Every structure is written in C-alpha cells, then in structure tokens.
Amino acid sequence: MIALGLLFVLAPAALAADASADAIEYQKAIVIGACILAAGLGVALGAIGAGLGIGNAASGGSSAVGRNPDAQGKIMLTMLVGMAMAESCVIYALVIGLVILYANPLLKYFPALVG
C-alpha cells in the first residue's frame, strides 16, 4: 500500500520535466492540497484522542474523589498531570501540522513544483 502510494506521488514529479506549465501548476495544487488535508486530519485525530483521554481522566478523578474525599489533593494533582500529558499530544500534532503546511521537508523531492 505504501509502495503504491509512493508510486502515485513520485510518478508525476518524475514526468514533470516534460510537462507544460499548466500541468506543473495542476500537480503543485494536488501536492499542496494533500499537505493541507494531511495537516488537518493529523490535528483533528490528535484532538479527538486527547479529548477522549482528558474526559476519561476527569471522569476517573471525580469518581475517585467521590469515593475518598480525604485524598482529593493527590488525586487532583495526578489527574491534572495526566491531562497535561494528553494535551501535549495535541500540541505535538499541531506542530507537525504546521511543519507540513509551512516548512514542508517533502517539497524538496518535487523540484518542478517548488518555485
């Protein structure tokens, strides 16, 4: 599957030398559109996962405090640290998405498209 995907991605770039200016603009639009789609899906999936993790942590923490109110300080501290770790995954996904959008390292493999 990966090899087939690479074939579809790299074949137009290999044939870009013989292509006209309109074809190069079309290929550039496809690559940029794929980058935008990848960045959006990456951040969206990261946010969904972190939202589920944070909701699960809040649910577990509130039920634990309900069972043992004397340990509220330790439970809340542990819950907040876990929530921060889950939220950091979204921040990493956002950074990767921004790199794909603005400093895409893959565009150097498409010399006909950059410019």
Backbone torsions as a table, in degrees:
resi	resn	phi	psi	omega
1	MET	NA	-42.7	178.8
2	ILE	-66.2	-41.3	179.6
3	ALA	-64.0	-38.7	177.5
4	LEU	-66.0	-39.6	176.8
5	GLY	-63.6	-42.3	177.5
6	LEU	-64.6	-35.4	177.4
7	LEU	-62.1	-44.6	179.8
8	PHE	-68.3	-30.9	-178.7
9	VAL	-81.2	-41.3	-173.1
10	LEU	-88.5	-22.6	-179.0
11	ALA	-63.7	-44.3	177.7
12	PRO	-63.7	-33.8	179.1
13	ALA	-68.5	-34.9	179.1
14	ALA	-68.8	-31.9	-179.4
15	LEU	-92.3	2.9	-175.0
16	ALA	-69.7	-22.6	-179.3
17	ALA	-65.1	-33.4	-179.7
18	ASP	-91.0	-0.8	-174.2
19	ALA	-86.4	159.2	177.1
20	SER	-81.9	175.5	-178.8
21	ALA	-65.8	-35.8	178.9
22	ASP	-66.3	-38.5	179.6
23	ALA	-67.2	-37.2	178.9
24	ILE	-66.3	-41.1	177.1
25	GLU	-63.1	-38.4	178.4
26	TYR	-64.8	-44.1	178.8
27	GLN	-65.7	-38.2	177.7
28	LYS	-63.2	-39.5	178.3
29	ALA	-65.3	-37.1	178.9
30	ILE	-66.9	-44.4	-179.6
31	VAL	-64.3	-45.3	179.9
32	ILE	-64.7	-41.2	177.6
33	GLY	-62.9	-39.9	177.4
34	ALA	-65.7	-36.6	177.9
35	CYS	-66.1	-41.1	179.0
36	ILE	-64.9	-42.6	179.0
37	LEU	-64.2	-42.1	179.6
38	ALA	-64.7	-42.0	179.6
39	ALA	-65.0	-44.2	179.7
40	GLY	-64.1	-43.9	179.2
41	LEU	-66.8	-37.7	179.4
42	GLY	-63.6	-46.0	179.4
43	VAL	-68.4	-38.6	-179.7
44	ALA	-64.8	-45.1	179.7
45	LEU	-67.3	-37.0	176.0
46	GLY	-63.9	-39.9	179.8
47	ALA	-69.5	-37.3	178.3
48	ILE	-64.6	-45.7	179.4
49	GLY	-63.0	-43.3	179.6
50	ALA	-68.0	-36.9	177.4
51	GLY	-62.4	-42.1	176.9
52	LEU	-65.0	-40.8	179.0
53	GLY	-66.4	-41.6	179.7
54	ILE	-67.8	-39.8	176.7
55	GLY	-63.4	-40.0	178.0
56	ASN	-66.0	-40.4	178.5
57	ALA	-65.6	-42.2	179.6
58	ALA	-65.5	-39.3	178.6
59	SER	-64.2	-46.9	179.6
60	GLY	-65.3	-39.6	179.5
61	GLY	-66.5	-42.3	-179.3
62	SER	-69.2	-36.3	177.4
63	SER	-71.3	-32.9	177.4
64	ALA	-68.6	-39.3	177.3
65	VAL	-68.0	-34.2	177.1
66	GLY	-65.6	-34.7	179.1
67	ARG	-78.9	-34.2	-176.5
68	ASN	-139.4	83.1	-176.8
69	PRO	-64.8	-22.2	-179.2
70	ASP	-69.3	-25.5	-178.1
71	ALA	-97.1	24.4	-175.2
72	GLN	-59.9	-40.9	-177.7
73	GLY	-61.1	-48.8	-179.9
74	LYS	-67.1	-40.4	-179.1
75	ILE	-65.2	-45.5	-178.5
76	MET	-65.1	-39.7	179.2
77	LEU	-62.8	-46.7	179.3
78	THR	-64.3	-40.1	179.6
79	MET	-64.3	-43.6	-179.2
80	LEU	-67.3	-36.4	176.0
81	VAL	-65.2	-41.7	176.7
82	GLY	-63.8	-39.3	177.2
83	MET	-64.8	-38.7	178.7
84	ALA	-65.3	-38.2	177.2
85	MET	-65.2	-40.7	178.0
86	ALA	-66.0	-37.6	179.9
87	GLU	-70.7	-28.5	178.8
88	SER	-66.0	-27.5	176.1
89	CYS	-64.1	-36.9	177.1
90	VAL	-67.0	-39.2	179.1
91	ILE	-64.9	-40.6	176.3
92	TYR	-62.8	-42.4	178.2
93	ALA	-63.4	-38.6	177.7
94	LEU	-65.4	-41.3	178.7
95	VAL	-63.2	-44.6	178.3
96	ILE	-63.1	-41.1	177.2
97	GLY	-61.7	-41.4	178.3
98	LEU	-68.3	-35.0	175.9
99	VAL	-65.1	-41.8	178.4
100	ILE	-62.6	-38.2	-177.3
101	LEU	-76.2	-44.2	-168.4
102	TYR	-109.2	-28.3	-178.5
103	ALA	-130.5	52.5	-172.3
104	ASN	-65.6	114.4	179.3
105	PRO	-74.6	-14.1	-178.9
106	LEU	-80.2	-16.8	-177.4
107	LEU	-69.5	-16.5	177.7
108	LYS	-69.1	-17.5	176.8
109	TYR	-83.4	-2.6	178.9
110	PHE	-121.5	70.6	-175.4
111	PRO	-64.5	-25.9	178.9
112	ALA	-75.8	-20.4	-176.4
113	LEU	-91.3	-25.1	-178.0
114	VAL	-85.7	127.9	177.5
115	GLY	145.3	NA	NA
